[in-house]
Amino acid sequence: MFKIMIGPILVASLCFLACDKEKISEDPQITLGRQLFNDTKFDNIAGQSLSCATCHPSGDMDHKKWLLPPISTDSIATPTLFGVIDTPPYLWFGEGSDIKTVTRLVIDSVLQGSATEEELDALAAYQLSLVVPANPWRNSDGSLTTQQQRGKTVFEGQGKCNVCHSGEALTGKFKIQIKKLNPQVDVPSLRWVFATAPYFRDHSAATLWNVVDHYADSVQTVQMTTWGWNTLGIYDISLTELEKTDLIEYLKTL
């Protein structure tokens, strides 16, 4: 009887030990960074009520605009930090060369606080550890539906989307000017785009349909790189209603 009873106890104990081991297997620097990311200790402008997680809950975005001098002179949208390791340069205007530098800028200038080098390294490590979640719009095996595949064809063809949004991160390491808007903004990643409305730095597009309409309305797109103007293209983009619908269904899978 004793052996029969001790078995489950030992199994349970081993399970708890394994679970504890899993909990502490994370890089301690990332663990510290997560704690600091949610800490209001750096906020000396709003009475220590703000943290990095205020705008980026769990590393994502709050779907709001913020006036953040000296980063910008007008209110700008909060981007998600999912997969941020793959999307330098940072900030809407592309002036952030690395995450540690951007974090220092936000703490020093926006929150008017201060952080040690160790804290900044930990905050950067946590942010760079954030991955893009699995996309719920794709089939379980990651494949595309027939409509989504048609949308991919539009994305890579008539829509000209992949001219700017390319590579695994679906972004470009250059700034872009649309319809002669000023200033030029950094090309954002399209990963997780279905969950990041409203769109554009000023939230002027409420839905993906608004975004597609913005580009497909005989838009002339002029691209700009860090090294000056290039000749990659001025495009007139014209899509049918069906092509727009297919494209949006594909965008949801990114």
N, C-alpha and C positions, 0 to 999 in steps of 0.2 A: 504493500500500500504506500509506503514511504517513497519508493522509487517512482510510482505512478504520479504522486503529487508533486515531487520535486521537478519532474520534467518540464511541465508548463512554466514553473517559476523560473527555471534556468533559461528557457527560451525567451520568456518575457524580459528577463534581465539582459540577455544578449541583445534583444531588440532595442531596449532603451540605450544600451551602450553604443550600438550602431547608429541610432538616431542622433545621440549626442555628438558622436564623431562626425556625422554629416553636418551638423550645425556649426561645428568649429573648423570645418575644412576650408572655409572661405579665407582668402587672403586677409590677414588682420588689417592691412592698410585700407582695403575696400570696406571692411566692417566699420573702421573708424570714419572713413569718408561718408558712409551712409548716415552715421550718427550726426556728424557735423552738418551734413546736407539738410537734416531736419531740425537743426538747432538754431534758435533765434539769437544766440550770443553775439553774432556779427552785426546785428541791426542796431545802429545808433541814430537812425533817422525817424523810425516809427515806434519808438519806445520798446524795442526788442520784442516785436510781435511778428516780424517777418523772418523767414528763412528761405533758403534756396528752394525748398519744397513748397513754399507758398505759391510760386509760379509754376513749379515743375513737380507736382505731386507724383511720388513714386518714380520720378525721372521723366514723366510725360509732360503734358502741358495743361494749362488751366483754361484755354480757349478765350483768353482775355487779351486786351491791349494794355500796355503800361508806358507811361512817360518816364524814361530812364536817362536823364542827363548824367554824364556827358555822352552816353552811347548814342542818343538820338535827340533831336529837337522836337519831335512829335511822337505821338503814341504809336508803338509798334507791337506786333503780335508776338506772343510767346511761342517759340518753336518747341517741338518735342526733342528730348535728348536721347530717345531710343536710337541705338546705332550710331551715336555721335562720333565714335572713333573713326568712322569711315567718311566723314563729311567736312573735313577742313577745307577752306578757312571758315571761321565761325562769325556769328552775328549777321544781321540782315545785310550789312554793307560789306561783309567779307574782310573786315579789318582785324579780326581775331585770328592770330596765327596758330595758337594752341589753346587747349582747354584750361591749362593752369593760368595762362595770361588773362584769359577772359574771366575766370573765376576771381582772380586778384582785382581786376577792374570793377567787377560787380560789387565785391566786398568793400574795396577802398572808396570808390566813387559813388556808387548807388546807395549802398547801405551805410556808408561812412563809418565802417568798422575797420578792424584789422585782423589779419590771420598770420600765423607763423608759417614758415616754409614747410614744416612738417604737416600742418593742417591743409595747406594748399595742395601738397602732393597727395594727401589722402582724398581730398575732395575731387581732384582730377582723376585719381585711380577709380573712384566709385563711378563717376560719370562715364569714363571710358569703358566700364564693365557693363553698361546698360545695353541690352540687346533688343532687337526688334522682335516683338512677340510673333507667334505663329499666326498667319493670316486666316481668319475664319471664312473668307470668301472663296478660297480655293478648295478644290476637291480634296478628300482626305489623303490622296496620294500625291498632292501638289500639282496635279494636272489642271488644265483649263477646260471650261465648257466650250461648246462650239461658238457661242456668242462672245465669250471672253477671248477666244482665239482670233475671231474677226476683229475685235477691238485691238488686239496686239498688232495685227496687220496695219490698222489705221495708225496706231502709235508710232510704228516704224516706217510708215509710208506717207500718205497724204497729210497726216496730222503733224509731221515733222517734230514730234515730241522728243524723240531720242537724239535729236541734234544737240539739245541741252541736257536732257536727263538720260544719261547713259551710264554704263558700267554697273557693277553689282549694287552700288549705293544709289543709282539712278539720279545722279547729280552731275554738276560740272564745276571744275575749279576755275570759274571765271564769273564776272558780273554780266548782267544782261539789262538792256534797256528796252522796254516794251512801249510801243506807241509814243515814243519820245518822252516817256515819263522821266522825271528827274527826282532823286538821283538813281543811278544804276544800282541794282541789288544783286546779291550773291544768289546763284541758282540753288534752290533748296532741293533736298532729297524728296523723292516721291514715295519712299517706303512708308507704309502705315498711313497713307494719305487719306484713306476713307474715314479715318477717325480724327482728323485734324482740322475740321471746319470750325469757324469760317476761314477763308483762304486769303492769301497775299498778306504782305506785311501790315496793310491797313484794314484787313478784314472786309475788303470791298466786295468779295465774292462769297456769298452765303453757302453755296453748294458747288459740287463738282460740275454740275451742269452750267452754272454761272462761269466757272473757270474755262470750260471748253468753249462756251460762247465768246468769251473774251478773246481767246486766241483764234477762233474760227471766223470771226467777224472781219474778214479781209485784213487781218493784222499784219502789219509790217514790223518784223522783229530784227533789231540790230543788236549784235552781240559785241561784248567788250571783254578783253582779257586783262590780266594784271599788267601786261606789257603794252597795252594800247589797243587801238581799234584793229579788228581783223576783218577779213573778207568772207567769213564763213557763211554769211547769207542775209539777204533781205527777202522775206517770204510772204507770199499771199496764200493764206490757208483757207480753203473752202471745203466744208464737210456737209454731207446730207444729214438729215435728222436721224436716219438709221445709223450712219457712221458715228455720229455723236453718242447715241445710245450705246452702241457696241464699245466705243472707246471708254465711256464711263464705267461700264461693267468690267473692262480690263483694268482700269485704274484702281478699282476697288481691290484687286488681287495683289497689288504691289506691296 
